[in-house]
């Protein structure tokens, strides 16, 4: 009842490159060889037509923003197409919560499952609607607009994706140092 606004259905994907990629003749980007584009490809960002959570799935090579010897970053190799040219980027996926279908819990799960499903064949990629379906089947409230997920529903989503979490409660452990050791 609060959604009486028109929104575009179309997102935009921005492709980022390092340095100058056009030659002196000012040729079209479609005329530049894929290998030349790949050498300078930093990644891409999806811009969604929303009021909250405008940044959609983003894949940026972290080594353009950090020193490789000073950081440790988990990443997988993703492929994207631009005008029919396939480009590859080493990245950890990022997306913003939109507060309608995804809160911090859902978007964190989506980003983690996106990474693990790309890096390892054992894990399944989930769509936001699949997380909502799991929450509906295992919860007691309506799921849209989202209010987030409690730790039991988060655990259930990870179980459905092939992970098997173990839940610990620091209040129920007799020794707090044991909880710190586990953590």
Secondary structure, 3 states (H helix, E strand, C coil): CCCCCCCCCCCEEEEEECCCCCCCCCCCHHHCCHHHHHHHEEEEEEECCCCCCCEEEEEECHHHCCCCCCCCCCCEEEEEEECCEEEEEEECCECCCCCCCCCHHHHHHHHHHHHHHHHCCCCCCCCHHHHHHHHHHHCCCCCCCCCCCCHHHHHHHHHHCCCCCCCCCCCCCCCHHHHHHHC
